[in-house]
Amino acid sequence: MGGNSPCASCKLLRRRCAKDCIFAPYFPSDDPHKFAMVHKVFGASNVSKMLQELPVQQRADAVSSLVYEANARVRDPVYGCVGAISYLQNQVSQLQMQLAMAQAEIVCIQMQPAPQISLDQMVDDKSSFLHNHHFNFASSSLSTNVNICDSLNRDNIFGDIIS
Amino acid sequence: MSSGRCAACRYLRRKCTQGCILSPYFPSNNPQRFVSVHRIYGASNVTKLLQLLPTHLRAEAADSLYFEAQCRLEDPVYGCVGLIFMLQQHINAVESQLVKTQAEIAVMKSQGQNRETQQAEPDFNNLLLRQSDNEAPLSFPNQVSSGFI
């Protein structure tokens, strides 16, 4: 704010901070580093011109993005923000590839026929199931058990159905 | 040699010396490139930045400065940060789609396994109980009742 204490930009530029200083709302004196970065990369006059060309309600966002870009450029003088963009684009490509593969897998699963079990296999499985499992039947039911085993013979069950 | 000036020196109306740091990266056949960079960063800032870098990295730096300058000219509020934000949102969207698709696959696979299990081992206990209860002829619920026979 102008008046009592100069904003961070006017402090750095060693000038009087006017009441209508364009930087003052966005570069308070308690954060001098913020303006220092922006000034180093873009220059105070360029930042001033950029802000003047924008409506007031958009200037805060513009300053935030300029600070972000300036910090990125100071951290990486060769690529700046472009390094982050390149990294994110790679991530997008990889994820899209993974998604395509997963979607292809769904199509494959949907196209798989339902598992078919032959009748012979079904009968054999039932026989071995009964022989392998020890049921606690009363003696009177033993004959029932025997009948069941006999009935599992496919001729008795399916009769004319199976050719 | 005034006709051999680089785009930077031509724009700045100065003599282009043999050791001009900007001339390799701002050739005279592309004046717009320097104009964009100069509008956002200023010639002196670009010069300082390139001087601090080893020679073999300056071309990449000049290209990235030009890219960022173009982004800023197209979007004066967000510049290339707008692009970063868009990419991050895109990543989030694709990631959640991928998670959903992978969950679908897991469900479909487990449904397929359940179906196999049911077809391989019908309810024998049920068969035995029905036989002992009413002495009805044996039937296989899954196949007979579904119209297999």
Interface residues (C-beta under 8 A of the other chain):
Chain A: K40 V41 F42 G43 S45 N46 M50 E53 L54 Q58 D61 A62 S64 S65 L66 Y68 E69 R73 P77 V78 Y79 G80 C81 V82 G83 A84 I85 L88 Q89 Q91 V92 L95 Q96 Q98 L99 A102 Q103 E105 I106 I109 Q110 Q112 A114 P115 I117 M122 D125 K126 F129 L130 F135 S141 T144 N145 N147 I148 S151 L152 I157 F158 I161
Chain B: R39 I40 Y41 G42 S44 N45 L49 L52 L53 L57 E60 A61 S64 L65 F67 E68 R72 P76 V77 Y78 G79 C80 V81 G82 L83 I84 L87 Q88 H90 I91 V94 E95 Q97 L98 T101 Q102 E104 I105 M108 K109 G112 R115 E116 Q119 A120 E121 P122 F124 L127 L128 Q131 S132 P137 L138 S139 F140 I149
